[in-house]
Amino acid sequence: MKLVYTRHYNIGFLGLERMHPFDSRKYGRAWKSIGRTVRRLRNRAWVGVPRPVSVADLTAVHDPAYLKRLSDPPELSWALELLFLRKLPAWVVWRVILRPMRWAVAGSLVAAREALTAGVAVNLSGGYHHAKPDRGEGFCVFNDIAYLVNRLRAEGRLAATDRIAYVDLDAHQGNGVSHHFLADRQLFMFDAYNPNIYPAHDREARARIDCPVPLPTRCVGTEYLQILERTLPGFLDSISRTERVGLAVYNAGTDVFTHDSLGGLHLSAEDVLARDLFVVEQLRARGIPVVMLLSGGYSRDSYQLVANTVIELLRRYSP
């Protein structure tokens, strides 16, 4: 197993980051928490990120006109859900928020490459599943899932005929990924989500999901895990039985946690860990390399939930 991290992931600027419920420093907090328990395993698995992606890199998956509009404060404030950004110069936002996000996109590609050789890799950031080709939203500006798939294909690490399994267990449906892959039938989407929250309005995105799993209102951990055990194995078997699945991308949002302010679901910390281990085990049992991305999480416990999973994965999958 490999663990991808750089201190450049963390977002902080005079405390302004606290005006959004997302913990923009959870990456570093998770890194430290993992180290307190399994420092040797963590350090042995660690892979750095050489540089952030450039704007030119991002034109592979995003409309250049959209990327140009990101110099406009209203566009940035919309995508990041922070109205006060309208009052800041665009260069400040690019340096303080968008540069760390470009590091995260680069890290997701690094982790995906590592997954292809190590079998399991985790990027301690990323999972920006709401970013569309021509628009950012939901605190997602650049879509790292679309970017890593595009680059792996361009590099020949994934063949044009290789299938890709996309498993999204963030509480919010991954509508940006749906829009990026509307016409790409080599990526197969499994998405279990709360249907009563954002982005409930995006019907086109939901229609693209190959295996949609809308969850019951106020779904608790026992019921959630039963639903997952009933649906995910069949989905994976259906796409891997006759064709090669070259990679799985697991979007492991922790906003399913019961104390999360936005997810509307009720999983305990133990349930979140059981969920993550089940997904990785199912993929590895079928010989499918998996890259795990963090995605959303809006509780003060989010970083520890991530750390719990990574610690156990290191114990199980480190050589």
Sequence and secondary structure as in RCSB ss.txt:
>XXXX:A:sequence
MKLVYTRHYNIGFLGLERMHPFDSRKYGRAWKSIGRTVRRLRNRAWVGVPRPVSVADLTAVHDPAYLKRLSDPPE
LSWALELLFLRKLPAWVVWRVILRPMRWAVAGSLVAAREALTAGVAVNLSGGYHHAKPDRGEGFCVFNDIAYLVN
RLRAEGRLAATDRIAYVDLDAHQGNGVSHHFLADRQLFMFDAYNPNIYPAHDREARARIDCPVPLPTRCVGTEYL
QILERTLPGFLDSISRTERVGLAVYNAGTDVFTHDSLGGLHLSAEDVLARDLFVVEQLRARGIPVVMLLSGGYSR
DSYQLVANTVIELLRRYSP
>XXXX:A:secstr
 EEE  GGG   STTGGGGSSS TTHHHHHHHHHHHHHHHHHHHHEE       HHHHTTTS HHHHHHTTSHHH
HHHHHT GGGGGS HHHHIIIIIHHHHHHHHHHHHHHHHHHHHSEEEESS   TT BTTB BTTB S HHHHHHH
HHHHTTSS TT EEEEEE SSS  HHHHHHTTT TTEEEEEEE TTSSSTT HHHHHH SEEEE  TT BHHHHH
HHHHHHHHHHHHHHHSSS EEEEEEE  STTBTT SSS  BB HHHHHHHHHHHHHHHHHTT  EEEE     ST
THHHHHHHHHHHHHHHH  
